[in-house]
Amino acid sequence: MSAGAFTTPRPAPSILLPIVAGTGVIALALPIYLIAGWRLEAWLLAATLWAGSQAFSYLLVRLRTQGNLVASGVAAFGMMFRAIAVMVVVLAVAVSDPHLGLAAAITYALAYTVELGMSLVSYFGNPPV
């Protein structure tokens, strides 16, 4: 693969499939938590963080459609804030209950990884413009 494959612009893919894939990971984690006898509070925390993060991401996408430079800057800072906010919540929970925080962090991280992977596949799967 050449360096040009990473620098060639491509059209922005739909964000729906990556979000559905990440949400599917969260949904599939619930039966695993139930069967394994793990604490449901960890799953609930991860699911709540996931839903809140996706709602905030939706607001950023809506803002980005305005098409001006200010909206792009706000969207960039918003995406960073999204990740930092999730980390702060998980860290605060982990300080008071390490097992709960770790389980929620792993569940959220797995869903986020699947979403990111699907985003990359859908982006690089598009032909260059």
C-alpha positions in Angstrom: 0.0 0.0 0.0 1.4 3.4 -1.0 1.4 6.6 1.0 -1.0 8.0 -1.5 -3.7 5.7 -0.3 -3.8 7.6 3.0 -3.5 11.1 1.5 -6.1 10.8 -1.3 -9.3 12.4 -0.3 -12.4 10.3 -0.2 -16.1 11.1 0.3 -17.3 10.9 3.9 -19.0 7.6 4.5 -22.2 7.1 6.4 -21.7 7.0 10.1 -24.7 4.7 10.6 -23.0 1.3 10.1 -20.2 2.0 12.6 -22.6 3.3 15.2 -24.8 0.2 14.8 -21.8 -2.1 15.1 -20.7 -0.5 18.3 -24.2 -0.5 19.7 -24.4 -4.2 18.8 -21.3 -4.8 20.9 -22.9 -3.1 23.8 -26.1 -5.2 23.3 -24.2 -8.5 22.9 -22.3 -7.7 26.1 -25.5 -7.9 28.2 -26.1 -11.6 27.8 -22.4 -12.2 28.5 -22.7 -10.2 31.7 -25.8 -12.2 32.7 -24.3 -15.6 31.9 -21.0 -14.9 33.5 -22.6 -13.5 36.6 -20.8 -10.1 36.3 -22.2 -7.0 37.9 -24.9 -5.4 35.7 -24.0 -2.0 37.1 -20.8 -2.1 34.9 -22.8 -3.0 31.8 -25.3 -0.2 32.6 -22.5 2.3 33.1 -20.9 1.3 29.8 -24.3 1.4 28.0 -25.1 4.8 29.5 -21.7 6.3 28.5 -22.1 4.8 25.0 -25.6 6.3 24.6 -24.5 9.7 25.9 -21.4 9.7 23.7 -23.4 8.8 20.6 -26.0 11.5 21.4 -23.2 14.1 21.8 -21.6 12.8 18.5 -25.0 13.2 16.8 -25.1 16.9 17.9 -21.6 17.4 16.5 -22.5 15.8 13.2 -25.5 18.1 12.9 -23.3 21.1 13.7 -20.8 20.1 11.1 -23.4 20.1 8.4 -23.6 23.9 8.7 -20.4 24.0 6.6 -18.4 26.8 8.1 -15.0 26.9 9.6 -16.3 27.7 13.1 -18.6 24.6 13.1 -15.6 22.4 12.1 -13.5 23.8 15.0 -16.3 23.2 17.5 -16.8 19.7 16.1 -13.1 18.9 16.6 -13.0 20.2 20.2 -16.3 18.4 20.8 -14.9 15.1 19.7 -12.0 15.5 22.0 -14.3 16.5 24.9 -16.4 13.4 24.2 -13.4 11.1 24.8 -12.2 13.1 27.8 -15.7 13.1 29.4 -16.0 9.3 29.2 -12.5 8.9 30.6 -13.3 11.2 33.6 -16.5 9.4 34.4 -14.8 5.9 34.2 -11.8 7.2 36.3 -14.1 8.6 38.9 -16.0 5.3 39.1 -12.8 3.3 39.2 -11.5 5.3 42.1 -14.5 4.3 44.2 -15.0 0.8 42.8 -12.1 -0.6 40.7 -13.8 -3.7 39.4 -16.9 -1.7 38.3 -14.8 0.9 36.5 -12.6 -1.7 34.8 -15.5 -3.7 33.5 -17.3 -0.6 32.2 -14.1 0.7 30.6 -13.4 -2.6 28.8 -17.0 -2.9 27.5 -17.0 0.7 26.3 -13.5 0.4 24.8 -14.5 -2.7 22.9 -17.6 -1.0 21.4 -15.5 2.1 20.6 -12.9 -0.1 18.9 -15.5 -1.8 16.7 -17.0 1.6 15.8 -13.6 3.0 14.9 -12.6 -0.1 12.9 -15.9 0.0 10.9 -15.4 3.7 10.3 -11.9 3.1 8.9 -13.1 0.2 6.7 -16.0 2.2 5.3 -13.8 5.2 4.7 -11.0 3.4 2.9 -13.5 1.2 1.2 -14.8 4.2 -0.7 -13.1 5.1 -4.0 -11.0 8.2 -4.0 -12.6 11.4 -5.4 
